[in-house]
């Protein structure tokens, strides 16, 4: 009986450890802000999904046009590309947990990191200069008129959000 109890406890611990591997820690906006190389309001122009790496996975390169640069060195009006994991190639779709989805003409605020500042993910080395979302889905906010909507559906005014982010980048926190 004692051995069975130990076995069940060990099995529960293994199950918990396996589920914990898929957890994402929520980061406060100030930490996402100060750890980003680029913060930009942009419009989605196009998306291209394709297979990469071994084992083979699908990634999507999202091309956007910068409307406002709140931090970093992007130029307003110029296109840039962000890579996210997951997407659809032919009739196969791969959904990567905690990776946001984009829609053509979507208005977004993105918190980005240059790929050379990140270790390879899923066995795929980063391309020099390619931008990735900082803290996955926490690095994307959708703009809806005068409002900004975060990954947890938290809503704030665009003007207040912009002012807070700019203050955080100035203050370094």
C-alpha positions as CSV (number, residue, x, y, z in Angstrom):
1,X,0.0,0.0,0.0
2,X,2.8,2.3,0.9
3,X,4.6,1.6,-2.4
4,X,1.4,2.3,-4.3
5,X,1.0,5.7,-2.6
6,X,4.6,6.6,-3.5
7,X,4.0,5.5,-7.1
8,X,0.9,7.7,-7.3
9,X,2.7,10.7,-5.8
10,X,5.6,10.3,-8.3
11,X,3.2,10.0,-11.2
12,X,1.4,13.2,-10.0
13,X,4.8,15.0,-9.8
14,X,5.7,13.9,-13.4
15,X,2.3,15.0,-14.7
16,X,2.7,18.4,-13.0
17,X,6.3,18.8,-14.4
18,X,5.1,18.0,-17.9
19,X,2.2,20.6,-17.7
20,X,4.5,23.3,-16.2
21,X,6.7,23.1,-19.3
22,X,3.9,24.8,-21.3
23,X,3.3,27.6,-18.8
24,X,4.2,31.2,-19.6
25,X,5.0,33.7,-16.9
26,X,3.1,36.9,-17.2
27,X,5.4,39.9,-17.3
28,X,4.4,43.3,-16.2
29,X,4.2,46.0,-18.9
30,X,7.2,47.8,-17.5
31,X,9.4,44.7,-17.8
32,X,8.2,44.0,-21.3
33,X,8.9,47.6,-22.2
34,X,12.4,48.0,-20.9
35,X,13.5,44.6,-22.3
36,X,12.4,45.5,-25.8
37,X,14.8,46.8,-28.5
38,X,12.0,48.2,-30.6
39,X,8.4,49.4,-29.7
40,X,6.3,50.3,-32.7
41,X,2.7,50.9,-33.7
42,X,2.3,49.3,-37.1
43,X,-0.1,47.9,-39.7
44,X,0.1,44.3,-41.0
45,X,0.8,44.2,-44.7
46,X,1.3,40.5,-45.4
47,X,2.1,37.1,-43.9
48,X,4.1,34.2,-45.3
49,X,4.2,30.8,-43.6
50,X,6.7,28.0,-44.4
51,X,8.5,25.0,-43.1
52,X,11.9,25.3,-41.4
53,X,14.3,23.3,-39.2
54,X,14.6,19.7,-38.0
55,X,12.3,18.6,-36.7
56,X,10.2,20.5,-39.3
57,X,8.0,23.2,-37.9
58,X,6.0,26.0,-39.5
59,X,6.9,29.7,-38.9
60,X,5.2,32.8,-40.2
61,X,7.0,36.0,-41.3
62,X,4.7,38.9,-40.8
63,X,5.5,42.0,-42.8
64,X,4.3,45.3,-41.2
65,X,4.6,49.0,-41.9
66,X,5.7,51.2,-39.1
67,X,3.3,54.0,-38.3
68,X,4.8,55.3,-35.1
69,X,8.2,54.3,-33.5
70,X,8.0,54.7,-29.7
71,X,11.5,53.2,-29.1
72,X,14.3,51.8,-31.3
73,X,15.6,52.6,-34.7
74,X,12.8,51.6,-37.2
75,X,11.8,54.3,-39.6
76,X,8.1,55.3,-39.8
77,X,6.6,54.3,-43.2
78,X,9.2,51.5,-43.8
79,X,8.2,47.8,-43.9
80,X,9.8,45.4,-41.4
81,X,9.3,41.7,-40.7
82,X,8.5,39.9,-37.4
83,X,8.8,36.1,-37.1
84,X,6.3,34.1,-35.1
85,X,6.1,30.3,-34.6
86,X,3.1,28.5,-36.1
87,X,1.0,29.2,-39.2
88,X,-0.6,27.3,-42.1
89,X,1.2,25.7,-45.1
90,X,-1.2,24.1,-47.6
91,X,-3.7,22.1,-45.6
92,X,-1.5,21.8,-42.5
93,X,-1.8,24.3,-39.6
94,X,0.6,24.4,-36.6
95,X,-0.5,26.4,-33.6
96,X,2.2,27.4,-31.2
97,X,1.0,28.1,-27.7
98,X,1.4,31.7,-26.6
99,X,2.2,33.0,-30.1
100,X,-0.2,35.7,-31.3
101,X,-1.9,35.6,-34.6
102,X,-2.1,38.5,-37.0
103,X,-4.6,39.7,-39.6
104,X,-4.0,41.7,-42.8
105,X,-4.5,45.4,-42.1
106,X,-4.6,44.9,-38.4
107,X,-3.3,47.9,-36.4
108,X,-1.0,46.8,-33.6
109,X,1.5,48.0,-31.0
110,X,4.5,45.5,-30.8
111,X,7.3,45.1,-28.3
112,X,10.2,43.5,-30.2
113,X,13.7,42.1,-29.8
114,X,16.3,41.8,-32.4
115,X,16.9,38.1,-33.1
116,X,20.6,38.2,-32.5
117,X,19.7,39.0,-28.8
118,X,17.8,35.7,-28.5
119,X,19.0,32.1,-28.4
120,X,17.7,29.7,-31.0
121,X,14.1,28.5,-30.4
122,X,12.8,25.1,-31.4
123,X,16.2,24.3,-32.9
124,X,16.0,27.2,-35.3
125,X,18.8,29.7,-35.3
126,X,17.7,33.4,-35.5
127,X,18.3,35.3,-38.7
128,X,20.4,38.4,-38.1
129,X,18.3,41.5,-37.9
130,X,15.0,39.7,-37.8
131,X,12.6,40.9,-35.2
132,X,10.7,38.7,-32.8
133,X,8.0,39.5,-30.3
134,X,9.3,40.1,-26.8
135,X,7.6,37.8,-24.4
136,X,5.5,36.1,-27.1
137,X,1.8,37.1,-27.0
138,X,2.5,39.6,-24.3
139,X,4.4,41.6,-26.9
140,X,1.4,42.3,-29.1
141,X,-1.4,44.8,-28.4
142,X,-4.3,45.4,-30.9
143,X,-5.3,48.9,-31.6
144,X,-9.1,49.4,-32.0
145,X,-9.8,53.1,-32.7
146,X,-8.7,55.0,-29.7
147,X,-8.2,51.9,-27.5
148,X,-5.4,49.3,-27.0
149,X,-6.3,45.7,-26.2
150,X,-3.7,43.4,-24.7
151,X,-3.4,39.6,-24.8
152,X,-5.6,39.2,-21.7
153,X,-8.2,41.4,-23.3
154,X,-7.2,44.3,-21.0
155,X,-8.2,47.6,-22.5
156,X,-6.8,51.1,-22.1
157,X,-6.8,54.3,-24.1
158,X,-4.2,54.5,-26.8
159,X,-3.0,58.0,-25.7
160,X,-2.5,56.9,-22.1
161,X,-0.9,53.6,-23.1
162,X,1.6,55.5,-25.5
163,X,2.4,58.0,-22.8
164,X,3.0,55.3,-20.2
165,X,5.3,53.2,-22.5
166,X,7.3,56.3,-23.5
167,X,7.7,57.3,-19.8
168,X,8.9,53.7,-19.0
169,X,11.5,53.8,-21.8
170,X,12.8,57.2,-20.6
171,X,12.9,56.1,-17.0
172,X,14.5,52.7,-17.8
173,X,11.9,50.7,-15.9
